[in-house]
Structures are given as structure tokens and as C-alpha cells.
């Protein structure tokens, strides 16, 4: 049993498993490290095989890791959310094992904002901010195919 299964609903745990089992995070080697009771989500990924032309972690790989942490952080509660915007600021080059730490910073009736800080070897290398849109449904698996691909 994973720690978060003690405080998240069965439905949310199943959603998280589905989200972490899709091809992109699996093929990129992303690993969910933890979910805290206050909603902090941690992911890691080795960047050694995801380098840019000058030998540092590729910006797209950093963005993908932050986006996966954002996706889980916005979907820790009963209502399904999808991204409506995201941006990233790269602070310095990173290498090796990257760690993304996501935390919801704002929540309204229809949207939420999550900040993700990405670290490389313990140093802050990027800050991602994403806005999630609440679809008004509890589960993609019980509300039709349109919800599972982010459509309304």
C-alpha cells in the first residue's frame, strides 16, 4: 500500500494510477515519489538520456516532468481537472536526477493554480505554473470518453 492510499479516496487513487500509467511519463522514466496530506506532489526523473545539444537536461523534458506533477496535484480531489494554461521559467541548466515539487497555490470554483519547482542536484532550475480547469465531473472512467482526452 502506498502512503497516500491512507488519506485519498479509492477513486482518486485509481485516477492517479491511470495518469501515471500512460505512455509519456512511463517512457520518460518519471517516478512519483510522494503525495503529502496537504497536497504536495513529488516526482523524479533521470535526465541523462534527455539532454539538449549543449549537454544539459532538455527544456522539453523538464517541462514534461513539471506538467506530470501539475496534473497529479490538480487531480488529488474528487473533481477531474485538465490544464488550460501552463508556463515555465528556466532559471539555470540542470543535469542528472531531476525532482519536481508541485503544490496548489490557489483554488476557485472552476479553476486552480499549481506551482511546480524543478530541482537538479538540489538546485532550483525551473519554476512552472499551471492553471487547471474543473470539468464538473468526478471521474473520466464513468463520464464518457470525451472527458478522458480533456474535451468538454
Secondary structure as the mmCIF struct_conf table of DSSP 4:
data_model
#
loop_
_struct_conf.conf_type_id
_struct_conf.id
_struct_conf.beg_label_comp_id
_struct_conf.beg_label_asym_id
_struct_conf.beg_label_seq_id
_struct_conf.end_label_comp_id
_struct_conf.end_label_asym_id
_struct_conf.end_label_seq_id
HELX_RH_3T_P HELX_RH_3T_P1 UNK A 3 UNK A 6
TURN_TY1_P TURN_TY1_P1 UNK A 7 UNK A 7
BEND BEND1 UNK A 8 UNK A 8
HELX_RH_AL_P HELX_RH_AL_P1 UNK A 10 UNK A 21
BEND BEND2 UNK A 22 UNK A 22
HELX_RH_AL_P HELX_RH_AL_P2 UNK A 23 UNK A 27
TURN_TY1_P TURN_TY1_P2 UNK A 28 UNK A 29
STRN STRN1 UNK A 31 UNK A 35
TURN_TY1_P TURN_TY1_P3 UNK A 37 UNK A 38
STRN STRN2 UNK A 41 UNK A 46
TURN_TY1_P TURN_TY1_P4 UNK A 48 UNK A 49
BEND BEND3 UNK A 50 UNK A 50
STRN STRN3 UNK A 51 UNK A 51
TURN_TY1_P TURN_TY1_P5 UNK A 53 UNK A 54
BEND BEND4 UNK A 55 UNK A 56
STRN STRN4 UNK A 57 UNK A 57
HELX_RH_AL_P HELX_RH_AL_P3 UNK A 59 UNK A 74
TURN_TY1_P TURN_TY1_P6 UNK A 75 UNK A 75
BEND BEND5 UNK A 76 UNK A 79
STRN STRN5 UNK A 81 UNK A 90
BEND BEND6 UNK A 92 UNK A 92
BEND BEND7 UNK A 96 UNK A 96
STRN STRN6 UNK A 97 UNK A 107
BEND BEND8 UNK A 109 UNK A 110
STRN STRN7 UNK A 111 UNK A 120
TURN_TY1_P TURN_TY1_P7 UNK A 121 UNK A 122
STRN STRN8 UNK A 123 UNK A 134
BEND BEND9 UNK A 136 UNK A 136
BEND BEND10 UNK A 138 UNK A 138
HELX_RH_3T_P HELX_RH_3T_P2 UNK A 140 UNK A 142
BEND BEND11 UNK A 143 UNK A 143
HELX_RH_AL_P HELX_RH_AL_P4 UNK A 145 UNK A 148
TURN_TY1_P TURN_TY1_P8 UNK A 149 UNK A 150
#
